[in-house]
Amino acid sequence: FFFNEPATTGIYTRSLVGSVRCVQETGINAEYMGILMGKEKKIIQNKPFSRRKEEANKDSVKKRIEKGGRAKRFSSVLHVDTKAIKNKERRKDIIYRQKMENRRAKKLQKLKEKQIRTEQGEDALPKKVPRTIENLRVKDETYINEEDPEVAKEEEIDEFADYFKEKRTPKLLVTTCRRPKKKLFSFLKELQQAIPEFLYYPRKNFHIKKIIELATKREFTDVLVFGDRANKPSTLILTHLPKGPTATFRITNVVLNKQIFHHANPTGHMPELILNNFDTRIGHRIGRMLAALFPQQPDFVGRRVVTLHNQRDFIFFRHHRYMFNEDGTKANLQEIGPRFTLRLLSLQHGTFDTSSGEYEWIYRPDMYTSRRKFYLQLFFFLKLSLIHI
């Protein structure tokens, strides 16, 4: 009888024994439906969903705290020792009840904390530190304290001392593998805009050792050899002249300027440099090696900054332009590009020599069996451990 009537109202049903929702009830169908279901007619006012939800959840936190959370169907079983229960089904049931009771207790504690923060402010309770790989990592014995006099003496006589004493300015010779692809040249073209004093020479058929000899005679400070694989930049061999060291990196996640949404265009100003989280012996050495690629006198008018951020032994390269707000308390960033990621594969003492070279550090797959062990960064974050502007 009900289904023969014209559908003059909005009624939604899943079955005759299910729930009925009547919206803007104006016809007789709701009465027939109420008789068929054996229930009284219930009319829901046509209010916005957000308003109905707000009214339904009003003071819900206080009510649940007063009642102690949801109604407990079981008595407390937290004190029960499940190892002493021999019956398998009984033991599984007790374990399940313990999990549910712990879950309810945690949920109730979160509701209490939420109420305190709502009434007294966000600073009423101390913020909890999440358990992440960064704050659970294994402490490295080779951590460097910048105030250590031994480290300061080593820095005065190492291979990069002349650069930091401003006796030498960076002069980079950049080349590629013997048969480079088009995408590698596009990457180098944008990298040249981020790193000043960048001079490209075709590789032709010269060996890397021969290139290093020629660069040393012409007073270059560094040699960068880029390689590609599968039509993508893949490797970087960086040699500091004249006495080394030599580092080999793997390049991944290359994103060019045109692929970055709302990117900025580079200018000819010298960029500032930020090195972050190079805290161990190897990390400190790599940080000084990368810092020697940039000039020590940036142009602050250009508001360009290059960031080399080390996290979990991955070095992230970013290039931005910044602008401070009127108060000078915050800065807005606009990425220029390119962006890519470096992973250290080896660090060799002296210049490039694959036959008889002495390696200070070399990557092995078994070194990273533990996810909490890293070699370039300390077991907790030190904000801007090395900063060079």
N, C-alpha and C positions, 0 to 999 in steps of 0.2 A: 504494500500500500504506500509505503514511504517513497520507494524508488520511482513510482509512477507520477509523483508530484513534480512540477517544474522546479528547477534549482534556482530559487530566488534568493538564497542566503549562502554565505560562505561557511560550509561545514566540512571538516576534514576528519575522516575516520580510517583506521587501519583494519578494524574488525568490529562486529556487533558487541563484543565483550571488551573492546578497548576503550580508550578515552575519547571524548567528543569535545571539540572546541567550536564554539559558536561566536562568530564575529559579526557585529552590527546586525543583531537579530531583529528582523522585522516581519518575518512570515510565520507560517504555521508549521513548517517542517521541523523546527526545534522541539515543539510540543510532541509531535508524533515520535520523534527520535527519543525524547525523554520517556515516553510511555513504553516504547519498545525496549529500551535499556533498563527500565525499572528504576531510573534515577531522576532526580529533580533537574530541571533546566538550569544551566549555569551560563551566565552571560559574562563575557570578558569585554571590558571596555576597549575601544579602539585607541590605545595610547601608544606612543613611540616605544620601540623595544628598549632603548637605552633608559627611558624613564621607568618602565616597568622593572627592569633589572636593578636600577638604583633603589627603588622602593622595596624590592624583595630582599636585597642584601643589606638593608639599613640596620645598623647595630648588630650585624651577624657575628662580628668578631667578639664583641662583648658577651653575647649570649652563649657562644660556644665556649668561651673561657669560663664563664660562670658554671656551665654544666659540666665542665671538664672534658670538652671535646665531644665526640660522638658517643652515643650510649654504648657502654661496654657490654657485649654479649657474653663475655667470658670473665671469670675471676682471674686475678693476677697469677701468671705462671712463670714470671721471670726468675723466681727462685728455684724452679724445678730443674734438677740435674738430668738432662736427657740421656746421659751415658748410662745411668742406672736402670733405664727402662728397656726391658728386653723385647717387648712386643713392638714389632716394626710399625704397624699402623698407629698404635698409640704414640710412639715416639715421633712419627711424622706429624701427627696432629698437634702435639705439644710444641714442636719446633715452629710450625706454621703460626700458632697462637702467639708465641713469643715474638715472632717477626711483626705480626700485626700490632701487638701492644707497643713495641718499640717505635713503629711507624706512627701510631697515634700520639705517643709522648713527644716525638720530634715535631709533629705538626702542631701540637698544642703549644710547644715552646716557641715556635716561629710566630704563632698568633700573638703570644704575649709580647714578644719583642717588637712585633709590628705595631701593637697598641701603644707601647711605651714610646716608640719613635714618632708615632702620630701625635701623641699628646705632649711630649717633652722635646721633640726635635730629633734630627738625625744624629746629633752628637751625644745623645743621652747614653748610648751603648757603644762600646768599642767595636769597630768593624773587624770581622773575622778575615783572616788571611787564607785564601783558597790553597788547597794542596795541588801544586803544579810541579812540573819537572824542574822549573827554575829554582824553587825554594826547597826541593828535596834532593838536589843533585849532590854527588859525592865531592867532598872538598879536595881541591888540588893542592899538592904539596909545593908546587912551583909558583904559587901566588906571589905577585910582586907588589910591594908597598912603595909608593912613589917617594916616600920620605926616607927610604932605606939608603944610607950613605954608600953602601956597596953598589947598589944599582946606579946611583948618580955617577960614581967613578967609572963604571962600565960604559955609561952613555957618553962620557967625555972622550973615550978612545975608540968607540966602535966605528963601523963603516959609514954611519950617517951623522957623525959629529960635525963634519964640515958644513953640512946642510943646515943643521939646527943652530950653528954659530954664524950662519949667514955668510959663509965664505964662498959658497957655491949656490948658484941658482939652477932650478930644474931645467933640463934640456933633454927631451924624450925623443928617441928614435923608435918609430912604430913600423912594423912590417907584418906580413901574413904568412900563411903556408904557401907552398909552391903553386897550387892551383885553387885560389880562393873563389868562392861563389859570390853572386851579386848581393845576397843578404848580408854577408860579412862586410862589404864595403858600405852598405847603408848604416850598419851598426857603427863602424869606425867614423863615418861622417858626423854622426850625432855625438859620439864620444869625444871627438875633437872639439866640439863646442863646450863640453863640460870640463875638460882638462886642458889648461893653457900649455904653451910651449910644446905643442904636439906636431911633430914632423913625420910625415909618412914617406917611406921609400919602398918601391916595389921589391919583392923578394927575389924574383927571377930564379936563378939556380944556385944561389949562394948558400953555403952551410951556415948554421947559427954561430958556430965558433968564429968563422971568418967575419960575419957581421959584427960580432962583439969586438973583434980586433980593430975593424975600421971605425966603429963608433968610439972606441977608446982614444984613438988617434985624433978624432975630430972633437974631443972633449964633450961627448954626450954623457949625461949622468945616469940614464937608464935606457934599457932596451926592452921593448914589449913586442912579443911575437904572438899573434892571434891565429888560432886554427879553427876550422869549422868541420862539422860532421852532419850529414843528412841535410845540407843546405842551411845549417844554423850555426851560430858561434858556439864553440864547445870548449876550447882550451885557451889558457893564457900562460905564457912563460915570461916572467918578469925578472930581469937581471939588473942589479945595481952595479954601476961601474965606479972605479976600475977593479975593485977587489971582491965584488959580490955583496951579499948572498944572492942566490937564485931561488925563486919560488915558482911552483907550478900550481895553477888553479884550474878548476873545472867551472865553466860558465853555464848557467841554466836560467830559465825564466826571463828571457830577454823580451822587453817590451819597448818599442820605439816611440818616438815623440808623437807621431800621427795616430798611434793606437791608444793614446791616453786621452780620456774624455776631459774636455775643457782645459787643455794644456796651455802652457805659456810658451813664448818664444824666447830663446836665449839672447843675451846681449854680450858685448865684448868686454865686460868688466871681469876682473879677477875674482873668483869665488872664494867664499869662506869655507872652512873645512871643520867637520865634527867627526871625531873618532870615538866610538862608544863600545865599552865592554871588552877591551883587549887587556886582560888582567894577568894572565899567566906569563911565564917566560917566553914561550913560543908566541903567544898572542901579542905581548909587548913588542917583540921583534918584528912581527908582521905589521903591527900598527905603525911603527916608525918607518918601515919600508914603504907603506902606502902613503904616509904623510909626506915623504920626500918627493912625491910626484907633483905636489902642488906648491905654488909660490907662498912665501911667508908674509907677503904684504898684500892682503886682499883689498878690493875696492868696495868699501861699505856702501857707497852710493848706489851700486848696482843691486844690492839686496839679494844676491845669489848665494846659496849655500849648498855644499855637497856633503852628504852624510854617508858614512861607512859604519853601519851598525852590525855588531857581531852578536848573534844569538844562536845558541846550540851549535856552534862551530860553522854556521853559515854567515857569510858577510854580505849584507844587503847594501847595494849602491842606490842612492836616491839623489835627485837633483831638483831643488825647489827655488822658488822666489817667495820672499816673505814680505809682509807689510804689517806694521804695528797699528793697533787701534789708537784712538785719541788719548786714552789714559796711559798707553804704553805698557799695559799689564799683559796683554795677549797679542798673539801674532797670527795672521791668516796666511796659509800656505797655498801655493799654486805650483803644481809639479810641472817641470820643464821636460825631463827625460834626458837620456834613456834610463830605464831601470833594469837591473839584472842582479843575479846572485852568484857569489863566488864561494867555492869550497876548496880549501887547501888540500892538495894532494902530496906535496913534498916541499921541503925546505933544504936546500943544498948549500954547503959552505963553499964560498968562492964563486967563480963564474960558471957558466953552463958547461958541464962535462959529464956525459952519461957513462963513459967507460971507467974512469978512475976517480970520479967525484966522491967527496965525503958528505954524507947526508946528516943534517942535524935532526930532521924529523921526516918520517915518511908514513903515508896512510896505509893501513892494513884493515881489511874488513873485520878481523876479530877484535879490533880496538873498540868498536862500537857495539859490542854485544850487550852492554848495559846502557840503558837509555838515560841514566843519570850521571854518566861520566863524560866530561868534555875536556878539551885540551887547549882551547884558546880563551876560555872564559871561566870566571870563578864560579863557585857553587851558589852564589847569590848575586843579584844585580847591584852593581855600583854605578850610579848615574854619572855618565860622562867621565869615566875614569881617565881617558885621554882626550883632551879637547885642545885643538889647535886652530886658532883663528888668526 
